Amino acid sequence: MKPPAGHQLLDGKVVVITAAAGTGIGSAAARRCLDEGAQVVISDQHERRLSESRDELAAAHGDRVWSRPCDVTDEDAVRALIDGAVAAFGRIDVLVNNAGLGGTSSVLDMTDEQWLRVLDVTLNGTFRCTRAALRQMVAQGHGGAVVNNASVLGWRAQPGQAHYAAAKAGVMALTRCAALDVAGHGIRVNAVAPSLAMHPFLARVTREEVLAELTAREAFGRSAEPWEVANVMVFLASDYASYLTGEVVSVSSQHC
């Protein structure tokens, strides 16, 4: 399967995407936003991978791509990312919060460090980036959109995922509340909740039998491609979703 052709859904918009290096959903979102006509700022805490991704995208899209390293657990780095995006492109119209951290551990064995690290990246990082972007959008006075990457685990239980599920449920709640805080400014805040989107990093950190079990739950008998999740992110970022805010859209074919 290949992504559909672009239709300029984000023509002229400036999009900032966290955790956008590599081969996962963030990278797919960057590619889909560029295909849809956006100027895109990609960010990641892995500087070498970010530089490689930026060079690859710039080879195809020229100066519509800009990058800056960012650790979403560092408030100064988050502010510098937003300020840098504005300096590069004059404003920001869309933020895609993709940064997250998982892991597998029973509550019986989970340490405070494991719990806090996952929450700091996945939930607190989403909050920090959302706050910084929303302040910029409000100051600009031209509306905007935030798209958060949640997970079906914010709704559903899975063994060994208490920290990740709690963080993603928090992202869902943050999405709903932040949407009401900025609705009066014409800014929308929504989220996607993927079930299983396969990419090499996920395959490396997840046991094969777990992936097989999760795949078997999907109605199509396969995992999603990252670009299939990114397509829904593009929709939420676009003017086609102009009356949608505070919503969490499941990107899933799970039937059990």
Buried (B, 14 or more C-beta within 10 A) or exposed (E): EEBEEBEEBBEEBBBBBBBBBBBBBBBBBBBBBBBBBBBBBBBBBBEEBBBEBBEBBBEEBEEBBBBBBBBBBBEEBBBBBBEBBBEBBEBBBBBBBBBBBBBBBEEEEBEEEBBEBBBBBBBBBBBBBBBBBBEBBBEBEEBBBBBBBBBBBBBBEBEBBBBBBBBBBBBBBBBBEBBEEBEEBBBBBBBBBBBBBBBEEBEEEBEEEEBEEBBEBBEEEEBBBBBBBBBBBBBBBBEEBEEBBBBBBBBBBEEE
